[in-house]
Structures are given as C-alpha cells and as structure tokens.
Amino acid sequence: MVRIDDIVFRQEYYPRSESDRSVIVSYVMSVDELPPIVVNRNMVLIDGFHRMAAYRQVGRTEIPAEVVDIPDDRVFEEAVRLNSRHGRGLSPEEKIAIAKRLYMSGKTQTEIADILSVTQQTVSNWVEDIRGQELKKKYKTVFEMHRSQPEMTQAEIAERVGLSQQRVSQILRREDDIVRDFLGVEEDTPISDDNRPEYYRYPFDKFSAFNLWYFPKKTSDHTAIHRHGVVDRTVVEHILYYFSEPEDLVIDPMAGMGEFGEICESMGRRWLMYDIAPVHSKVKKNDLLQGLPEEAHGCDLIYLDPPYFECKVPGLFGGDEERFYDFIKRIVDNSVRALRIGGHIALVMCTLSRGGRFYPLTFRCWEIMYRHPELRMVNCITSPLPPYTGNRFYAYLEQLRIRKVMIGRDRSILVFQKVGEGQTNDRWMGVMADENEVERTITGMCGDDTAA
Ligand SMILES: C[S@@+](CC[C@H](N)C(=O)[O-])C[C@H]1O[C@@H](n2cnc3c(N)ncnc32)[C@H](O)[C@@H]1O
C-alpha cells in the first residue's frame, strides 16, 4: 500500500492524450477489485491514472501499488508498454504520436514496434514524415552546437535537442544512414565525399605532400602588431589537415592574436583558444604552466606556438636558456595531460643565434618531447621562415656575411602523438612503415625516378 498523496503524476510521461470519464466511473463501481497501480522507486506513476482518479473519488488515502525498478527517464516507454497491453488500449492517433516521440528520442523502429505491440512496418509508416524535416532540423542543431560550443558533451547536446546520446554520436560520426536522412535521399544512395556537407570535404591539392612546408608568401595579416609574432595561416591549415579531422576538438593554448579559431572554423574543427595575456575576445585567459581547463581535456590536437626564447621578447626568460627548456617541459607535460590517447601535439620552434652563440632550441625541444614517456614522434616538418629580402635589409645582411653570422630561419614543427600504456616502444615505426608502403606504391606506378 502507498499513500495516494505521495504518488507523482508527470504529464510528460503519460501516453494518453486525454482521460476517459466513463472508465473512471466504471472503476469507482468496482474499486475493491482493481489491480494495483504501478510506480517506480521515486513514486512516479507508470500505470494506473484512471484507477488513481477512481480511488480519489471514493476518498481513499492509501491504495495498492506495485513498485518497480524503472528509472525516471524510462517511465514513458514503460507506461506505453503497459498501456498497449492491458484493458483499454491506446487509440491509433495516440499510438502514432507515441511512435513519433519515441523515434525522435532515438529508439529504433524495432524497439518501438515491441513497445507498442505493432509490426515494424506499421512503425515505419507512422514515422516516415518526421524522418524528413524535423529530424533534419535537429541534425543541423547538433552539428552547430557541437562546433560552436566545444565544451558541451554529447550527452548535454542530446538533452538540449531531445535526441538520445547514441543518435547524437551517430550524427557526429556522420554514419551513412544519418547522412542519407540529412540529405533526404534513398536508402541505396552511396554516400561519398561529394554528398557530405561541404566542410567535410578537402581541397586536397592545396596541401604539401612532403614534410617541407615552405610558403614564402605570408598568408596572415601581419599588419596587426603583436609582441610575439603571428603564425602563417597556411602552416596552421596544414597542421589541422594532417593531424586532425573535421569535428575534432583542437586547442591553441598560446593563441596570441587568435587567428587559429577562424582557421579551425573554416576547416570544420571545434576549437578552444587560451593565452596568459589574451588580446582577442575569443581567447580565454589561462596560464598553461598551471595546466589546461577541464573543458579542453580529451582534445584531439594541441597546437603549441610558444615564445622562442629571446626571439621577440628580449629578457623573457632572463636570458637563461635552461629556464626556457624548463618552461617547454612544463607546457608539454600539461598539454599531454589534456590530450586524448592517440591525439597529437604540434610544437612550432626555431633555432636562434645571439651574441655569437647558437641556441639549438628546436633540438632541445625535440629531446624533451622524445623523452616524454607518453609521446611517440610522428614527424619533424621543416617550414622555413622566409629570408629577409629587399633593399632595406641590404646593409644588415652585408654585415652578417662579413661577420660570418647566419640568422635562424629554420622553423620546424615537431609532431608527437600520445600513446597508451605499453605502447611507448617502437617510437618511429608508425611513420616509417607508412612511408615505405607509399613509396613502394609510387615506384610501382611511375617507375623508380622518385629519387631524382
Ligand atoms: C609566439 S606567440 C603565439 C602567437 C600566435 N600563434 C598567433 O598567431 O598570434 C606566444 C604566445 O604565448 C603566450 N604565453 C606565454 N606564456 C604563456 C603561458 N604560460 N600560458 C599561456 N600563454 C602563454 C604569449 O602571451 C603569446 O601570446
């Protein structure tokens, strides 16, 4: 027995569109013979709305009830199941509305057929129209939320748009069935890059096929003044293309002028940007030496463009090279912590000559990353900075030559991948194996003149 006042009736879990007075009247007549109502452990009513009304009419305060182990979020489904099986069944209109609702929440047609005790074909006919417009609208919202609010989890998106988490995950993985739904095309239409949404396709020919990325023409707006310098757009595009996928979450923890976010946007990546001294409204304040915020954890790619020792800011590390390496070690450690296993870190670095001394910054950074127990080297890309040219540098360059000094323009991008436990050996294997395979294929296709 339970107290009638403790029972919670939730309209949204009630499968019928309206109550039936005649049923209540007939229950009042036989109130002592009614089967127990059904509630869950939170006392949410699952089955027995008309019986409860009858009990209330005759003034009962305690009524017989069966308490079942059904969580709140499955009450609706269970209520439908029970209502479809006992005495006064659901009307066809009610069943159609329920089938649509269950379909939108991510249930399969087979599951819905089972819940409503009808055939799968019937369910398929009922839900056909909503598979079109309404669903498309939801898919679009899922994509948009996922891209514009990278801190939202799939579960949060699912709740917001009223789909199941499983369905949201299928949408974001762009499973072929989902793309067909999205495009409203027949079941046997093959899904290729041509009919995927635009930002999911690549302009392949613009990317260098070598690990030499030399772009003498600057592609970023360098008129904006920034104390550290701004990276080339093309370099970031290459990093994103080679080491991440559309929809991936990519992070720039030292974002400076914040151009990174815009580039990510154009390539369909989700992004977060931070800097210790943000100058762009989309860059959040964060000191990487203290780690990355929780929202960045589990990310797929971290792009590290730290200050290069004394390159632009003399005295930044008090002229102490070892302090700089300690800084690099700490930002690498904190980045690895936030990265998912299998994710990549791309660190941009350059060597430096100052006061007759050569600072092997790139090589020492490489060593720090190479020695990290959770990182495996993936590539070392040479992406030289364009040399100084033009008349205004003539005298300066002349002096350098006379004094036999060379300015460092040898920018590199060190790319490492986070590996799981027990996978840290064979650090070079992944890269070498792939390259051999590709070279064998190429020489097979066009003869062995690739070395020329
Ligand atoms: C070479 S700049 C990055 C430039 C940037 N890629 C751009 O395109 O504008 C290095 C950036 O690191 C930032 N920075 C330095 N120390 C940091 C720290 N501990 N945490 C976060 N950002 C830091 C600086 O404020 C600077 O904006």
Ligand as a Chemical Component Dictionary entry (heavy atoms), coordinates in Angstrom:
data_LIG
# 
_chem_comp.id                   LIG 
_chem_comp.type                 NON-POLYMER 
_chem_comp.pdbx_formal_charge   0 
_chem_comp.three_letter_code    LIG 
# 
loop_
_chem_comp_atom.comp_id 
_chem_comp_atom.atom_id 
_chem_comp_atom.alt_atom_id 
_chem_comp_atom.type_symbol 
_chem_comp_atom.charge 
_chem_comp_atom.model_Cartn_x 
_chem_comp_atom.model_Cartn_y 
_chem_comp_atom.model_Cartn_z 
_chem_comp_atom.pdbx_ordinal 
LIG C1  C1  C 0  54.520 33.017 -30.377 1  
LIG S1  S1  S 1  53.137 33.702 -29.546 2  
LIG C2  C2  C 0  51.797 32.890 -30.281 3  
LIG C3  C3  C 0  51.330 33.600 -31.467 4  
LIG C4  C4  C 0  50.040 33.037 -32.008 5  
LIG N1  N1  N 0  50.229 31.719 -32.572 6  
LIG C5  C5  C 0  49.427 33.956 -33.032 7  
LIG O1  O1  O 0  49.282 33.511 -34.189 8  
LIG O2  O2  O -1 49.071 35.082 -32.721 9  
LIG C6  C6  C 0  53.231 33.031 -27.936 10 
LIG C7  C7  C 0  52.033 33.336 -27.029 11 
LIG O3  O3  O 0  52.198 32.604 -25.822 12 
LIG C8  C8  C 0  51.624 33.339 -24.781 13 
LIG N2  N2  N 0  52.118 32.784 -23.496 14 
LIG C9  C9  C 0  53.336 32.910 -22.932 15 
LIG N3  N3  N 0  53.410 32.241 -21.770 16 
LIG C10 C10 C 0  52.201 31.624 -21.616 17 
LIG C11 C11 C 0  51.642 30.784 -20.610 18 
LIG N4  N4  N 0  52.324 30.435 -19.545 19 
LIG N5  N5  N 0  50.362 30.341 -20.777 20 
LIG C12 C12 C 0  49.638 30.723 -21.863 21 
LIG N6  N6  N 0  50.113 31.532 -22.832 22 
LIG C13 C13 C 0  51.369 31.976 -22.709 23 
LIG C14 C14 C 0  52.032 34.754 -25.059 24 
LIG O4  O4  O 0  51.169 35.668 -24.419 25 
LIG C15 C15 C 0  51.938 34.790 -26.583 26 
LIG O5  O5  O 0  50.693 35.319 -26.990 27 
# 
loop_
_chem_comp_bond.comp_id 
_chem_comp_bond.atom_id_1 
_chem_comp_bond.atom_id_2 
_chem_comp_bond.value_order 
_chem_comp_bond.pdbx_ordinal 
LIG C1  S1  SING 1  
LIG S1  C2  SING 2  
LIG S1  C6  SING 3  
LIG C2  C3  SING 4  
LIG C3  C4  SING 5  
LIG C4  N1  SING 6  
LIG C4  C5  SING 7  
LIG C5  O1  DOUB 8  
LIG C5  O2  SING 9  
LIG C6  C7  SING 10 
LIG C7  O3  SING 11 
LIG C7  C15 SING 12 
LIG O3  C8  SING 13 
LIG C8  N2  SING 14 
LIG C8  C14 SING 15 
LIG N2  C9  SING 16 
LIG N2  C13 SING 17 
LIG C9  N3  DOUB 18 
LIG N3  C10 SING 19 
LIG C10 C11 SING 20 
LIG C10 C13 DOUB 21 
LIG C11 N4  SING 22 
LIG C11 N5  DOUB 23 
LIG N5  C12 SING 24 
LIG C12 N6  DOUB 25 
LIG N6  C13 SING 26 
LIG C14 O4  SING 27 
LIG C14 C15 SING 28 
LIG C15 O5  SING 29 
# 
